[in-house]
Amino acid sequence: MNYRGYRVICIIPARYNSTRLPAKALADINGKPMVQYVYENAEKSGIFDDIIVATDDKRIFNSVKSFGGKAVITSARHKSGTDRVAEAAKKISCDIVVNIQCDEPFLHPVNVRLLLNGLLGDSLADVSTLAVKISACDAIKSTDIVKTVVDSMGYAMYFSRSVIPFNRDNIDLNYYKHIGIYAYRKPYLMRFVKMKESSLERAEKLEQLRILENGGRIRVVITRKDSHSVDTEEDLIKARKLSRNFK
């Protein structure tokens, strides 16, 4: 299965000892582990030649195998999910690598296709990602929600946990929440993980800033479908409620 003539793989990084919600990849959401929701939604997009969970733990590996998925064991020393994705992708023959975080159980398949089309439709982009318009004041101000600003050509200018842009005179502005999934051209992914951690990345704890600081181009695709990520126990409780209506 080649998508528009490209071989595209999806790798789902799943670390066991996540900081705020340990073992969240295995968190039960109404009878299924969270990683299974992510895997099955990737399958529903219908665009991948292969889908692989890259993990550092046998418990996650065995869980994925139990529902019929593919998994590989990767190093426990990786500092980021992208490093884990790169290790898993290194020896796989493909053109595009899509990184879907294991904390995105409700990522709509339409969003996955939008993400990929954004990269394939732009020969100048190294990476593509997603954003959704937000208007709630609490969301705009929340440091748990990453915001992005985009230039007139559709490329990311910056990502921040702070309010960006700062609206000094209260003019009419759009604000965008970043949805943290990425499509990489494989050669760029392999270069990216060899770059040193950047100063802005360290400050914001956002690794995509390393791309911008090194002159990379990130195509931001605006979607109308938001996605509820799971980082805390409160998020997990909400996810269990949302799962009843998610299709």
N, C-alpha and C positions, 0 to 999 in steps of 0.2 A: 504494500500500500504506500504509494508515494503521493504526497499532498502537493499539488501544483508542480510536480516534477522534483520535489525535494524530499529527502529522507529526514523525517522529524521524529525525535524521541522525547519522551517525558520522563524526567527523573524527579522523584519526590524525596527530598532529604528528611530523615526522621531520626533525630537524636533522642536518646532515652532521657537523659538528665537535663531537660529543658528548665530554664531558670525559674520562671514564675509558676509553672504547672508541670512538675515532674511526671514523666511517662505519659504526656498528653497524647502522643500518637496512639496509645492504647486505651485512652479514656472512652468509657462506654457511653454511646449516644443511642439510647433506646434499642439496645440489643446488638449494636455493631461498634467495633472500635473506630475511632475517628479516621485512622489511616485508610480504612476500607471505604468510607464516604469519599475521600479525596481520590482514591484510585478509581472507583466506579464512575465518578463524574468525569475524570480524564478519559475513560473509555467511551463515555457517552458523546464526547466531542467528535469522535470518528475521524481524527486527523493523525493519530500517532502510529508509527510503525512498531513502536515498542514502548512499554510503560514499566518503569523499574523503581522500586523503593530502595533508597540508599540509606542504610542505617549502621549504627555502631553497636547494636545490641541484638543478641540472639532472640530475645523475647519478641521484639518487633519483627524480626526476620521470620520467626515461626508463625506469628499471627498472620502476616501477609501470605505465607505459603498455605495456611489453613483455609483462606478464602479463595485460593486459586491464583493469587497474584505472583509477580516476579519480585525478587529482592536480592540484594547483594550486601555483604558486610564490608564496611569501609572503616578507615582509621578513626580511632577515638580521639585523636589529637587535633582534629580540624577545628578552627576557630569560628567558621561560618558554614551555613548551609550550602553556599555557593562552592566552597572548597570541596565539600562532600559530593556535590553534583559533578564537579569537574573530575574528581577521582573516578567516579562511576562511568562517566562519559568518555574518558580518555581513550580507551581501547575499542570503542564502538564506532563503527563506520556510519556517519550521519552528517547532515548539513546543518541542522538546527537542533538546539537543545532547549527544551522548555522546563523551567524550574517552577514547580507548583509546591508551595509550602504545605507542610503537613498540618498546619493549623487553619486550613481553608476548606472545611468540610462542605460548605455550601457555594463553592465557586461554580457558577452556572456554565454549562458547556458552551453556550453562546459566547461568553467572555473569553474562553480559551481560543475559540476560532477568531474572535476579534483581535486578540493578542498576536496570534501568528500572522494573520493577514496584514497587520500593521507593520511587521518586520519585513515580510516578503514583498510588500508594496513600496518599500523605500530602500533603494540600493545604498543610500548613504548612512542608514542607521546601523549601529553595531548591536543594539539591544532594543527590545520593545517592552513596554509595561503598560499597566492600566491605571486609570483614575476615574472617579465618579464625582459629580457635582454634589456639594453639600451646602446646606443653608442653616442648619441648626447651630445656634450660637455656642452651645456646649461642645459640639463636635469640632467646630472651628478652633476653639480655645484649648481643647484637650491635648495634653502632651502625649497621650497614648495613641493619638491618631496622627499619622504622618500626612502632611500636606505637600503639594507640589505646585510650582508655577511653571507655565509652559510658554514658549515664545511663539511668534506668529507663524512659524513653520511647523509647529507641532512637536518641537523638541523640548525636553526638560531643561529648565534653567537652574532649578534647585529643588531640594527636598528638605523638609524640616519638621520637627515636632512643635516648633513655635508657630504662631499665626503668621502666615505669609500669603499674600502681601499684607503689610501693615497699612490699614486704611485710615490715614491721618485725618482726612476731611470727610470721612463717611460717604464716599461716592459709591455709585453702583458698581459692585465687583462680584466676580464669580470666585468661589473657593472650591478646591478639588482635593478630595481624599485619595491618597495613593493606595492602590490594591497591590500588594507585594508579590506578584508573580512576574516572571521574566521569560522572554524568548531571546536566546543568544545565537548568533552565528558561531558555530563551534570553534573556528580558529580564534575568534575574539575572546571567547570564554577561556580558552587555554592561556591566552596572553594576560587576561584580567587577573587570574588567580596568582600570577607571578609578580604582579605589581605590589609595591609596599603599601601597607595601610596608610591612608592619608590623614591629614590633620582634621579636616572637616568630618571625615568618617569617624574618627575617635571621639570628636566632640558631640556629634549627634547620635552616634551608635547606629549609623545607616551606611551600609557598605556600598550602596549605589552611588554615593558621593565620591567614591574612589574613581568611578568611571568618569564623572564630570571633571574632577580635578586633573585627570590625565587626558582630557580632550576628547573623550568618547561621546558618541551621540546616542541618546536614549529617546526613541520615538514613544510618545505618550498617547495611547489610544483612549479616548473618552467613551465610557460606557454608561448606559442608563441603569444597569443592574449592579447594585451594591453586593458586597459579600461580607458575611459575618465571620471574622477570624476569632480563634479561641486561644487566648493567652493567660487567662485567669480562671479561677473557680467560678466566678460570677459569669464569665463568658460561656463556660461549659453548661451552666444551668440554663442560660438563655438558648444555647444550641439545642438542648434536649427539647425545648418547647418548639423551636423553629423546625426541627427535623420532621415533625408531624405533618407539616404543610409543604415541605420542600419536594419539588419534582424536577 
